Amino acid sequence: EITRARDHMKEMLSIRSSSNLFRLGSLEGVQKGLKFIQTKTPGLIVMVLEGAKTPENPFKRVIVAFNSSGAAANLTGDMFKSSSLKLHKVLQDSSDMTVKLARARDGALFVPGLTTAVFVEE
């Protein structure tokens, strides 16, 4: 348990440092770059971060899905139809087998229960 908790914290910090979209430095930046998606799934919060691609931000868009329910969640929408939308590389390589089940495919996001998944579009 302690080892997995340590690994998870390292993964989250690595994801945070992978893009300056996770460090919007002003109210204007947050208002411009952060959106929340309305979902009808209890326990599912989805935020979208968008900005220009730069050396500090290799992504066109980052989608973070927090699934606090014990059940898996599927979310569909035009926003998820990009063929380049994929689970963040850090999570693809995670020691957590559950988060590796998260996926973006055919205009839908699948997020296992009790999981935070980060998807990126390059």
Secondary structure, DSSP 8 states (H G I E B T S, - for coil): -HHHHHHHHHHHHHHHHT-GGGG--SHHHHHHHEEEE--SSTTEEEEEEE---BTTB--SEEEEEEE-SSS-EEEE-GGG--TTEEE-HHHHT-S-TTGGG-EEETTEEEE-TTEEEEEEE-
